[in-house]
Amino acid sequence: AAKLSPEKLLCQLRDRVNVTMVRGSDGPFNSSEWQHYLPEKSLNETVGRLGRCAVVSSAGSLKSSHLGPEIDSHDAVLRFNGAPVKGFQEDVGQKTTIRLVNSQLVTVEEQQFLKDVLYNTGILIVWDPAPYHAEIHEWYQKPDYKFFGAYKSYRIRHPEQPFYILNPKMQWQLWDILQENSLEHIQPNPPSSGMLGIVIMMMLCDEVDVYEFLPSKRQTDICHYYQKFHDRACTMGAYHPLLFEKNLVKHLNQGTDEDIYTHGKVTLPGFRN
Ligand code: NCC
């Protein structure tokens, strides 16, 4: 498995990973049970063309980073799952343009997801681990988490907030590229929300700064900047192929190693560039 040059790898990502959201016209979402639930506008139409974007990982190493103002200086900011901003603005900023959540959170923590105001800002996108290269119909029959009910409940409560379902094909198109560019055999589990969010922003933005996905000098076993929970697997990966994702992102970095060390910051070009 020979590694591609960063330029070739970027082209592979751009050409082979279809970053699309499920649309109301896509079967089986074109049935009467789904009528009016999915947003009418595409994600591209909703966000418009974005310049400089930030992706903020949820890593514990964001603590005491003072990166908030720098993160907020971007045109758009993507955050993950239940990562809060209130009380953490100094380190992670306060702007949220897109929040990418996994189907486990939406399902297992449904009540909290439906009532916590954290989720009411910006555009929501949910994704669910699908069987390897499954057709959308096959996945629909057996999603990893049965989140469709919670999705509909949320849409009824917040009809004006854009809330998308990520097309499940994307995760395996991305996984194939991770595998092709890694020397080891990777467990066939989908990429982390972090990696999916990075590629979503590369599609939407001219340039993407990613914070604390590659850990800085503040690297810690504390899992999240907002919790007192220790687990090395949060940074290195267990279920998700996090280590391979991070190697790939390191390979694509257009910024300096100094920026990684001090700010945990990686700079990636948008696909249109
Ligand atoms: O922890 P999680 O991820 O929400 O983090 C979001 C993304 O930030 C990057 N990260 C996080 C912590 C860390 N120390 N280093 C990092 O690089 C990763 O890229 C990560 O994807 C997920 O990917 O959806 C995940 O979600 C959690 C959990 O489901 C949600 O937080 C909701 O409670 C998973 N944890 C568990 O299931 C216990 C986690 O494995 C993956």
Residues whose N, C-alpha, C, O or C-beta is under 5 A from the ligand:
A	BS01	NCC	S57 S58 A59 G60 F80 N81 N102 Q104 L105 S192 S193 G194 M195 E212 F213 I222 C223 C234 T235
